[in-house]
Amino acid sequence: MQRQKISGREVFLEFHRVGDYIKVSAIDVASNVEVSIVGSPRTTQQQLTRIAVRKLEYVLEKQRRHTGPRFQSVNRILHRRQTAT
């Protein structure tokens, strides 16, 4: 497992050879969000890293948008329901 600072974020990267492909997992240290991709073994580690980090940034941005002001009232209602039971 590699630990790198990419785009101001600390990210763990794992590379696993599985048959005819390589699986790359990228984990954001601050939020514990994990994504994975698969690629050809002929692709460089640098290219696989870039793709995995871009996917991680996409998922983090998507989560951030769904927790913004527009969704706060829905999140409050859901939280109240969970704590009431």
C-alpha positions as CSV (number, residue, x, y, z in Angstrom):
1,M,0.0,0.0,0.0
2,Q,1.3,3.4,-0.9
3,R,0.5,6.7,0.9
4,Q,0.7,9.8,-1.3
5,K,-0.3,13.4,-1.1
6,I,-2.3,14.1,-4.3
7,S,-4.1,17.4,-5.0
8,G,-3.7,18.4,-1.4
9,R,-5.3,15.2,-0.2
10,E,-3.7,12.2,1.5
11,V,-4.5,9.1,-0.4
12,F,-3.7,5.4,0.1
13,L,-3.2,3.4,-3.2
14,E,-3.2,-0.3,-3.5
15,F,-2.3,-2.2,-6.7
16,H,-3.3,-5.9,-7.1
17,R,-2.6,-8.1,-10.1
18,V,-5.7,-10.2,-10.7
19,G,-5.3,-12.5,-13.7
20,D,-5.1,-10.4,-16.8
21,Y,-5.8,-7.1,-15.2
22,I,-4.7,-4.8,-12.3
23,K,-7.1,-3.6,-9.7
24,V,-6.3,-0.2,-8.1
25,S,-8.0,1.0,-5.0
26,A,-7.7,4.6,-3.9
27,I,-8.7,5.6,-0.3
28,D,-9.1,9.2,0.9
29,V,-7.5,9.3,4.4
30,A,-9.6,12.1,5.7
31,S,-13.1,10.7,4.8
32,N,-12.3,6.9,4.4
33,V,-14.0,7.0,1.0
34,E,-12.7,4.2,-1.2
35,V,-13.0,3.7,-5.0
36,S,-11.5,1.1,-7.3
37,I,-10.7,0.7,-11.0
38,V,-9.4,-2.1,-13.1
39,G,-6.9,-1.6,-15.9
40,S,-4.5,-3.4,-18.3
41,P,-1.1,-4.5,-16.9
42,R,0.3,-2.6,-19.9
43,T,-0.9,0.7,-18.5
44,T,1.7,2.5,-16.4
45,Q,1.3,2.8,-12.7
46,Q,1.3,6.6,-13.1
47,Q,-1.7,6.4,-15.5
48,L,-3.6,4.0,-13.3
49,T,-2.9,6.3,-10.3
50,R,-4.2,9.3,-12.2
51,I,-7.4,7.5,-13.2
52,A,-8.1,6.2,-9.7
53,V,-7.5,9.6,-8.1
54,R,-9.8,11.3,-10.6
55,K,-12.5,8.8,-9.8
56,L,-12.0,9.4,-6.1
57,E,-12.2,13.2,-6.6
58,Y,-15.5,12.6,-8.6
59,V,-17.0,10.5,-5.8
60,L,-16.0,13.0,-3.1
61,E,-17.4,15.9,-5.1
62,K,-20.7,14.0,-5.6
63,Q,-21.0,13.3,-1.9
64,R,-20.2,16.9,-1.1
65,R,-23.0,18.1,-3.4
66,H,-25.5,15.7,-1.8
67,T,-24.7,17.0,1.7
68,G,-25.0,20.7,0.7
69,P,-27.7,23.1,1.9
70,R,-30.3,21.6,-0.5
71,F,-30.1,18.3,1.2
72,Q,-29.7,19.4,4.8
73,S,-33.4,19.4,5.6
74,V,-33.8,15.8,4.2
75,N,-30.7,14.7,6.2
76,R,-32.2,16.3,9.4
77,I,-35.5,14.4,8.9
78,L,-33.7,11.1,8.3
79,H,-31.5,11.7,11.4
80,R,-34.6,12.4,13.5
81,R,-36.3,9.3,12.3
82,Q,-33.2,7.2,13.2
83,T,-32.8,8.7,16.7
84,A,-36.6,8.4,17.4
85,T,-36.5,4.6,17.1
